[in-house]
């Protein structure tokens, strides 16, 4: 029941038990989670989903997904395509309830917005060339990762908080789309994986930071797939607002408004 939503969990890590164990160590009660959102269908973001659903133990717990998450994914490389672990089936996630959506979706008493599929408009964020998806027993390119989504909340008088998983859509595409669908230009914080690691993505660091400078967030918290080169550049360009994220970090941000 969305009227009594207390907590939202965004992604569930790569291991089956990691999120549950870390939550216990941090003193976080997973039973307060009333909706789970997956950023995209790569295994390092849904690895703990079955354990999470079992731990929360709620009938019809909404799990917000996209239909492409259930496809077989892989990564191309010098020795061929490496298949990823597959997304759990609805039966494996019972008694949770799968909610597939491509469109923006309001949850948690209208205080959190799931972007749905993100418009790709920048000239330099061109997807992920090594991603593959299995179709009719053939590995086909999945450059655009259309199931990639972000979470948005709105702070009264301060602007948007944009929380990304891997930002496969491109960090700037994601932030610009958040501004577009909310009608709010001001961005207070950008948090999550900026997908600027590796040879292919490090080429985007300069342009991404240039755009981020124009957006001018007051809090920048990169993690996961951001990469050390991008982290270094972000810390140098945004010394007053950059925070080096780590497992166990807690951010208490007050003043969230409904959309």
C-alpha positions as CSV (number, residue, x, y, z in Angstrom):
1,X,0.0,0.0,0.0
2,X,1.7,3.2,-1.2
3,X,-0.1,5.2,1.4
4,X,2.1,3.8,4.2
5,X,5.4,3.5,2.3
6,X,8.3,3.9,4.7
7,X,11.3,2.9,2.7
8,X,12.6,2.4,-0.9
9,X,15.5,0.1,-1.7
10,X,17.4,0.9,-5.0
11,X,19.4,-2.1,-6.3
12,X,20.5,-5.2,-4.3
13,X,24.2,-5.6,-5.0
14,X,26.2,-8.4,-6.7
15,X,26.2,-11.1,-4.0
16,X,23.3,-12.9,-2.6
17,X,23.8,-11.9,1.0
18,X,25.8,-8.6,0.9
19,X,23.0,-6.1,1.2
20,X,21.3,-8.0,4.0
21,X,24.5,-8.4,6.0
22,X,25.6,-4.8,5.5
23,X,22.1,-3.6,6.5
24,X,22.4,-5.5,9.7
25,X,25.8,-4.1,10.5
26,X,24.5,-0.6,9.8
27,X,21.5,-1.1,12.0
28,X,19.1,-0.7,9.1
29,X,15.8,-2.5,9.4
30,X,14.9,-4.0,5.9
31,X,11.4,-4.6,7.1
32,X,10.8,-0.9,6.6
33,X,11.3,-1.3,2.9
34,X,8.0,-1.2,1.1
35,X,9.2,-1.0,-2.5
36,X,12.3,-2.3,-4.4
37,X,13.5,-0.6,-7.5
38,X,16.1,-2.1,-9.9
39,X,18.2,0.4,-11.9
40,X,18.8,-2.1,-14.8
41,X,19.2,-5.8,-15.5
42,X,22.9,-6.4,-14.9
43,X,23.8,-9.0,-12.3
44,X,25.9,-6.7,-10.1
45,X,22.7,-4.8,-9.3
46,X,20.2,-7.7,-8.8
47,X,22.4,-10.3,-7.2
48,X,20.8,-10.0,-3.7
49,X,17.2,-9.6,-5.0
50,X,16.0,-13.0,-4.0
51,X,17.5,-12.8,-0.5
52,X,16.1,-9.3,-0.1
53,X,12.6,-10.3,-1.0
54,X,12.8,-13.3,1.3
55,X,14.2,-11.2,4.2
56,X,11.5,-8.5,3.8
57,X,8.9,-11.2,3.5
58,X,6.0,-9.0,2.5
59,X,3.1,-10.3,0.3
60,X,3.0,-8.4,-3.0
61,X,6.1,-6.3,-2.2
62,X,6.4,-4.2,-5.4
63,X,9.6,-4.8,-7.4
64,X,9.8,-2.1,-10.0
65,X,11.4,-3.5,-13.2
66,X,11.6,-3.2,-17.0
67,X,10.9,-6.0,-19.3
68,X,14.4,-6.0,-20.7
69,X,15.9,-6.9,-17.3
70,X,14.6,-10.5,-17.8
71,X,16.6,-11.1,-20.9
72,X,20.0,-12.9,-20.9
73,X,22.8,-10.4,-20.9
74,X,26.4,-10.7,-21.6
75,X,29.7,-8.8,-22.2
76,X,31.7,-9.1,-25.4
77,X,35.5,-9.7,-25.1
78,X,38.6,-11.1,-26.8
79,X,37.4,-14.7,-26.0
80,X,33.8,-14.2,-27.1
81,X,30.7,-13.2,-25.1
82,X,30.7,-13.8,-21.4
83,X,27.2,-14.6,-20.2
84,X,25.9,-12.9,-17.1
85,X,23.8,-14.5,-14.4
86,X,20.1,-14.3,-15.3
87,X,17.5,-12.1,-13.6
88,X,15.2,-14.1,-11.2
89,X,11.9,-15.2,-12.6
90,X,8.6,-13.9,-11.0
91,X,8.2,-17.3,-9.4
92,X,11.6,-17.1,-7.8
93,X,10.7,-13.7,-6.4
94,X,7.3,-14.7,-4.9
95,X,5.6,-13.4,-2.8
96,X,6.8,-10.1,-4.3
97,X,5.0,-8.5,-7.2
98,X,6.8,-7.6,-10.4
99,X,5.8,-4.2,-11.8
100,X,7.2,-3.6,-15.3
101,X,7.3,0.0,-16.5
102,X,9.0,1.9,-19.2
103,X,7.3,5.2,-18.2
104,X,8.1,7.5,-15.3
105,X,6.6,6.0,-12.1
106,X,5.8,7.8,-8.8
107,X,6.3,5.7,-5.6
108,X,6.6,6.3,-1.9
109,X,3.7,8.7,-1.4
110,X,4.6,10.5,-4.6
111,X,8.0,11.6,-3.1
112,X,10.2,9.4,-5.3
113,X,10.1,9.3,-9.1
114,X,11.5,6.4,-11.1
115,X,12.5,7.9,-14.4
116,X,11.6,5.0,-16.7
117,X,13.4,4.8,-20.0
118,X,15.8,7.8,-20.3
119,X,16.0,10.0,-23.5
120,X,19.4,9.9,-25.1
121,X,20.2,13.4,-26.4
122,X,23.9,14.3,-25.7
123,X,26.3,14.0,-28.6
124,X,29.0,12.2,-26.6
125,X,27.1,9.6,-24.5
126,X,26.8,6.8,-27.0
127,X,26.0,3.8,-24.9
128,X,28.0,0.7,-24.1
129,X,29.6,-1.0,-27.1
130,X,30.4,-4.3,-25.4
131,X,27.0,-5.0,-24.0
132,X,25.2,-8.0,-25.5
133,X,21.7,-9.6,-25.2
134,X,20.7,-13.1,-26.2
135,X,18.0,-13.2,-28.9
136,X,17.0,-16.4,-30.7
137,X,20.3,-18.1,-29.5
138,X,22.4,-15.2,-31.0
139,X,24.2,-12.5,-29.0
140,X,23.1,-9.2,-30.3
141,X,24.4,-5.7,-29.4
142,X,22.7,-4.0,-26.5
143,X,24.5,-0.6,-26.7
144,X,21.7,1.5,-25.4
145,X,20.6,-0.6,-22.3
146,X,17.1,0.8,-22.5
147,X,16.2,-0.6,-19.1
148,X,18.6,1.8,-17.4
149,X,16.7,4.1,-14.9
150,X,17.3,6.5,-12.1
151,X,15.5,7.7,-8.9
152,X,14.6,11.3,-8.4
153,X,13.5,13.2,-5.3
154,X,12.8,16.9,-4.9
155,X,14.2,18.9,-2.0
156,X,12.1,22.0,-1.1
157,X,13.9,25.1,-2.3
158,X,17.1,23.2,-3.2
159,X,16.3,21.1,-6.3
160,X,16.5,17.6,-7.4
161,X,18.5,14.6,-6.1
162,X,19.3,12.2,-8.9
163,X,20.4,8.7,-7.9
164,X,21.8,6.5,-10.6
165,X,22.8,2.9,-10.6
166,X,25.3,2.7,-13.5
167,X,24.1,5.6,-15.6
168,X,24.3,3.5,-18.8
169,X,22.1,6.1,-20.4
170,X,24.8,8.6,-19.7
171,X,25.1,10.7,-16.5
172,X,24.2,14.0,-18.3
173,X,21.4,12.4,-20.3
174,X,20.0,11.1,-17.0
175,X,20.2,14.5,-15.2
176,X,18.8,16.4,-18.1
177,X,15.9,13.9,-18.4
178,X,15.2,14.3,-14.7
179,X,15.0,18.1,-15.2
180,X,12.7,17.5,-18.3
181,X,10.1,15.2,-16.7
182,X,9.9,17.1,-13.4
183,X,10.1,20.6,-14.8
184,X,12.6,21.5,-12.1
185,X,15.9,22.9,-13.4
186,X,17.9,23.1,-10.2
187,X,19.9,20.0,-9.2
188,X,21.0,19.6,-5.6
189,X,22.8,16.3,-5.7
190,X,24.0,13.5,-8.1
191,X,24.7,10.2,-6.4
192,X,25.7,6.8,-7.7
193,X,27.7,5.1,-10.5
194,X,28.7,7.5,-13.2
195,X,30.0,4.9,-15.6
196,X,33.2,6.6,-16.5
197,X,35.6,3.8,-15.9
198,X,37.5,1.8,-18.5
199,X,39.1,2.8,-21.8
200,X,35.8,3.4,-23.6
201,X,34.2,5.5,-20.9
202,X,37.3,7.5,-19.7
203,X,37.1,9.4,-23.0
204,X,33.8,11.0,-21.7
205,X,35.2,12.4,-18.5
206,X,36.1,15.8,-19.8
207,X,32.8,16.5,-21.5
208,X,30.8,15.0,-18.6
209,X,32.5,17.2,-16.1
210,X,32.0,20.2,-18.3
211,X,28.3,19.6,-18.4
212,X,28.2,18.8,-14.7
213,X,29.9,22.2,-14.0
214,X,27.0,23.9,-15.8
215,X,24.4,21.9,-13.9
216,X,26.2,23.0,-10.7
217,X,25.0,20.4,-8.1
218,X,25.7,21.1,-4.4
219,X,26.6,17.5,-3.6
220,X,28.4,15.0,-5.8
221,X,28.7,11.4,-4.6
222,X,30.2,9.1,-7.2
223,X,30.7,5.4,-6.6
224,X,30.6,1.9,-8.2
225,X,31.5,2.3,-11.9
226,X,32.8,5.9,-11.8
227,X,36.4,4.8,-11.9
228,X,39.5,6.3,-10.2
229,X,40.4,8.7,-13.0
230,X,36.9,10.3,-13.0
231,X,36.9,10.4,-9.2
232,X,40.2,12.2,-9.2
233,X,38.9,14.7,-11.8
234,X,35.6,15.2,-9.9
235,X,37.5,15.8,-6.6
236,X,39.7,18.3,-8.3
237,X,37.0,20.2,-10.1
238,X,34.4,20.1,-7.3
239,X,36.5,20.2,-4.1
240,X,33.7,21.8,-2.0
241,X,30.9,19.4,-3.0
242,X,32.6,16.1,-3.9
243,X,32.3,13.2,-1.4
244,X,34.2,10.0,-1.7
245,X,31.6,7.3,-1.3
246,X,32.1,4.0,0.5
247,X,30.0,1.1,1.8
248,X,28.5,2.2,5.1
249,X,28.2,5.9,4.2
250,X,24.9,7.4,5.4
251,X,23.4,10.6,4.0
252,X,20.6,12.3,5.9
253,X,18.9,14.8,3.7
254,X,15.7,16.5,4.9
255,X,13.0,18.5,3.2
256,X,11.8,16.1,0.5
257,X,8.6,17.3,-1.3
258,X,6.0,15.3,-3.2
259,X,5.9,15.6,-7.0
